[in-house]
């Protein structure tokens, strides 16, 4: 396992390098840059001012030179300064926003597992029943509903009409005056809607995967043997069948990291959450290349680590995989 882990960490470097090359090139294909936006807001700014700004930001250099200058800074963990008016270090701005995004994504994963696992198991155990068919209809409706539209509906219902939940930010105006439990409750109220929206599509997808895997596993001989021994049905399902049915789902958990991080851009912008997704959205609009590249690199690293952890968890759950990794 240790050798396999070292190999995977080694191969993450060229993969990450390829991601940065593609991202850097695609980002510069977009029309306009930060100098266009800055000079357009000042009617007295002419071409000379714009060229000086381009020179100051190194945007007058060829694309491969710009990338090489950026890569040399990143190699020493220097993501540069933001092009925005505050001119703050990129890592500082990301460091302020990253914990919020990670907290919401982790909470979304926990909600997905807490809901999708029992739904998938119940659908498989009661295959073709009224309950199974009803859950299938609900799941396909969840697949069909766009996340941004669902967010707006929930905001109108629970925030405007019922007034139960706040619809913007991560804490209220009186947050600093609250005690520990008051602050915790205030954060929970503000994060309910974002977490639900973030987890909604994932619940639908994972419940279908669990159902499909459970239908295959419960027909295996060892499950029939466990039932023949007189074990309780609950023990057979949750102790013998579910563990094996979860093996492919573990891999999907790692692959779901990019979708959750990408979805953060949508719901953080809609709900006004000061996370990495909202920072990325604003940076793209302002052509703030250092911030965009910094967030893309952080997101790529989190995705690669998520896939690595999924593979390690798969090996932990399945001894056959551990033997295969050890032999390789």
VENNORNOR-V347077 format. One line per field, one symbol per residue. phi: phi as a letter, one per 30 degrees, with the letter a starting at -180 (. if undefined). psi: psi as a letter, one per 40 degrees, with the letter a starting at -180 (. if undefined). burial: I if it has 9 or more other ideal C-beta (glycine too) atoms within 8 Angstrom, else O. Layout:
phi=???
psi=???
burial=???
This chain:
phi=.ddddddddddddddddddddddddddddddiaddddddddcdddcddddddddddcidddedddedddddddddcicdicdddddhdddddddddceeddddddddddddeddcddddddddddceiddddddddddddddddddddddddddddddccddidbdcaicaddcedddddddddddddddcededddddeddddddddddddddddddcddddddddddjddedddddccddddddeddeddddddeddddddddddddddicdcddddddddddchdeededddddddddddddddddddddddddbdddddddddd
psi=ddddddddddeddddddddddddddddediiiadddddddeheehaddddddddddefeeiidddddddddddddffheaiieiddfiiddddddddddddddddddddddddddddddddddddfheidddddddddddddddhiddddddddddddddddfdiieiaeiidfddeiadddddddddddedddddddeddddddddddddddddddeeiddddddddeeiidddddddddddddeddddddddeeddddddddddddddefhgaddddddddddefgdddddddddddddddddddddddddddddhddddddddd.
burial=IOOIIOOIIOOIOOIIOOIIIOIIIOIIOOOOIIIIIIIOOOOOIOOOIIIOIIIOIIIOOOIOIIIOIIIOIIOOOOIIOIIIOOOIIIIOIIOOIIOIIOIIIOIIIOIIIOIIIOIIIIIIIIOOOOIIIOIIOOIIOIIOIOIIOIIIOIIOIIIOOOOOIOIOIOOOOOIOOOOOOOIOOIIOIIIIIIIIIIIIIIIIIIIIIIIIIIIIIIOIOOIOOIIOOOIOOOIIIOOIIIIIIIIIIIIIIIIIIIIIIOIIIIIIIIIIIIIIIIIIIIIIOIIIIIIIIIIIIIIIIIIIOIIIIIIIIIIOIIOOIIOOIOOO
